[in-house]
Amino acid sequence: MIVFRYRAPLERIDELKEAHYANPDGVFAMGLARLAGPLEPRTGGLVVADGEPAEIEAAVASDPFVTSGVATAEILRFRPVWTREG
């Protein structure tokens, strides 16, 4: 999971949103993102990603939110031990 925490006003975040999604080296373009959306309240966002740790780290490091300093990103790894069937 990747947790983005905004450090800039939402107007600045919105200006970079398309670049965030379109970044050719990012988690979306590389097919690493499985589920994504804003936090509520809108203080950041969450991406559930699937891939090699180094690949995810590189994609996050290239994200326009991170490179411009408008957000920080924390990568949380977890090992699922339970799933709901059905």
N, C-alpha and C positions, 0 to 999 in steps of 0.2 A: 504494500500500500504506500502511496505517496501522498503526504499531507502538505499542501501548499498553504502558507499563512501570509496573508496580505500585509504589506508594510506601507502601502500607499493608498490614497483615496480611490474609491471605486471608479471614478472617472478615468483615472490613469490605468487601472486594471482593464476596464472596458476598451480602452484604446489599443491595448496589446492582446486582447482576447483572440483575434483572428490569427495573429502571428503565433500565439501559444498553440493553437490547434494545427496550423499549417506548417510549423517548423519541420523541415525535412529530416532532421536528425532527432526529432522528439518522439515521445511515447505514442502519440496518435498516428503519425505518418509511418512509424516503424512497425505498427501493428501490435504494440506491447500493451496498450490500454484495453481493458476488458469492460470496465464500468467507470464512469466519471461523473462528477457533478459538484455544484457548490455546496459549501457548508451552510447551515442555517443556525444563526444569522449569518449573513454573507461576509465572513471574516477570512475565507479561504476556500479551498476546494480539496476534493479527495479523488484519487485515481487508484483503482485496483488494477494492477499491472501483472503481467505474466511474462517471464523471460529470465535470461541469465542476469545475475546481480550486476556484473560489470556493464552489461548492455543497458540496463535500466539506469544505473548511475550516470553513464555517459549521456543518455537521453535527457535526464533531468538536468544535468549540468549545462546542457545546451538550450534549455527552455528560455524563451524571451522573458518570462516573468522573473526567472532567477538571474539571467545575465544582466538585466536592466536594474536589478535590485528592488523591484516592486514587491517581491515575495521571497520568502524562504521556502525551502522544500526539505522535508524529512522523509526518508525512506524507511519504512517499518517492514521488517520481514516477519512472517509468521508461518507456522506449520499447522495447517488445518488437521484437526483430529476428529471432527464431527461435521456431518452434513445432514441436512433434512432430506429425506427421501421423498420423491414425488414432486 
